[in-house]
Amino acid sequence: MFNEFQLKMLNREASLPKNSPSTIIEHLNIKDGMVVGDIGSGGGYFACEFSKKVGKEGQVYAIDVKEKSLDYITRNLEKEGITNVKTILAQPHGIDLPEKVDLFFLRNVFHHLPEPAEYFKSIGRFLKDNGKIAIIDYEKQKFSFTSIFGHHTSFNVLLDIMERAGFYPLEKHDFLQDQLFVIFAKKGD
Ligand SMILES: C[S@@+](CC[C@H](N)C(=O)[O-])C[C@H]1O[C@@H](n2cnc3c(N)ncnc32)[C@H](O)[C@@H]1O
């Protein structure tokens, strides 16, 4: 369970220039009026950044299984006067949303999902036509903290799981150190 300090640290880590948050956001191509779901939103750094991109007509859903994370995000939203981000409490195996989204974004969350192929099959119903899923996760490294604790995903495993869930890789970006960044689209779109 994350406490307030850990959530602050998650946001700090997400915002560090060495983790290229601005370049990540650029590559997501988020436009005014879009609906974006940030699954595993943690401390809410990306959800708040997305809120600037979607503007007043758009909507961001900060989605997490931890109520403490969502409470922390809600307090920050109130402090910052951000009105186009809603928090959604998720179950480990799936989500429920009031509308379809243009983009799901998952950063460092994929390796937490208990049955990822089933998960993405199920959330596909909340994707608009031509909607996309952007996944960032650690790649397996020989000597790294994240790999020792199994917090990683290999590119081939990711492709295989997403293929089984009905998605194909549309874009693969290689500018992140030690992390995969792949954007998927629904087969048939
Ligand atoms: C390592 S943090 C990443 C936070 C944020 N995405 C970031 O980049 O700063 C992983 C987050 O995923 C959440 N999480 C874990 N399993 C989840 C699931 N099945 N559905 C939604 N969120 C989940 C955790 O509660 C945590 O907030």
The ligand as an SDF file (V2000), in Angstrom:
LIG
                    3D

 27 29  0  0  0  0  0  0  0  0999 V2000
    4.7010    1.5500  -10.3320 C   0  0  0  0  0  0  0  0  0  0  0  0
    3.1780    2.3850  -10.1130 S   0  0  0  0  0  0  0  0  0  0  0  0
    3.1400    3.3890  -11.5720 C   0  0  0  0  0  0  0  0  0  0  0  0
    2.3420    4.6420  -11.3760 C   0  0  0  0  0  0  0  0  0  0  0  0
    2.2320    5.5740  -12.5960 C   0  0  0  0  0  0  0  0  0  0  0  0
    1.7160    4.8840  -13.7470 N   0  0  0  0  0  0  0  0  0  0  0  0
    3.5520    6.2120  -12.9190 C   0  0  0  0  0  0  0  0  0  0  0  0
    4.0920    5.9570  -14.0010 O   0  0  0  0  0  0  0  0  0  0  0  0
    4.0460    6.9950  -12.1030 O   0  0  0  0  0  0  0  0  0  0  0  0
    1.9650    1.1050  -10.4670 C   0  0  0  0  0  0  0  0  0  0  0  0
    0.5280    1.5370  -10.1900 C   0  0  0  0  0  0  0  0  0  0  0  0
   -0.3660    0.5620  -10.7460 O   0  0  0  0  0  0  0  0  0  0  0  0
   -1.4150    0.3180   -9.8360 C   0  0  0  0  0  0  0  0  0  0  0  0
   -1.9760   -1.0020  -10.1560 N   0  0  0  0  0  0  0  0  0  0  0  0
   -1.4760   -2.2260   -9.8590 C   0  0  0  0  0  0  0  0  0  0  0  0
   -2.2810   -3.1960  -10.3550 N   0  0  0  0  0  0  0  0  0  0  0  0
   -3.3020   -2.5700  -10.9790 C   0  0  0  0  0  0  0  0  0  0  0  0
   -4.4580   -3.0290  -11.6920 C   0  0  0  0  0  0  0  0  0  0  0  0
   -4.7190   -4.3120  -11.8480 N   0  0  0  0  0  0  0  0  0  0  0  0
   -5.3030   -2.0990  -12.2030 N   0  0  0  0  0  0  0  0  0  0  0  0
   -5.0640   -0.7640  -12.0410 C   0  0  0  0  0  0  0  0  0  0  0  0
   -3.9820   -0.2720  -11.3750 N   0  0  0  0  0  0  0  0  0  0  0  0
   -3.1180   -1.1610  -10.8540 C   0  0  0  0  0  0  0  0  0  0  0  0
   -0.7570    0.4270   -8.4700 C   0  0  0  0  0  0  0  0  0  0  0  0
   -1.6890    0.6610   -7.4460 O   0  0  0  0  0  0  0  0  0  0  0  0
    0.1740    1.6140   -8.7070 C   0  0  0  0  0  0  0  0  0  0  0  0
   -0.4610    2.8390   -8.4330 O   0  0  0  0  0  0  0  0  0  0  0  0
  1  2  1  0
  2  3  1  0
  2 10  1  0
  3  4  1  0
  4  5  1  0
  5  6  1  0
  5  7  1  0
  7  8  2  0
  7  9  1  0
 10 11  1  0
 11 12  1  0
 11 26  1  0
 12 13  1  0
 13 14  1  0
 13 24  1  0
 14 15  1  0
 14 23  1  0
 15 16  2  0
 16 17  1  0
 17 18  1  0
 17 23  2  0
 18 19  1  0
 18 20  2  0
 20 21  1  0
 21 22  2  0
 22 23  1  0
 24 25  1  0
 24 26  1  0
 26 27  1  0
M  CHG  2   2   1   9  -1
M  END
$$$$
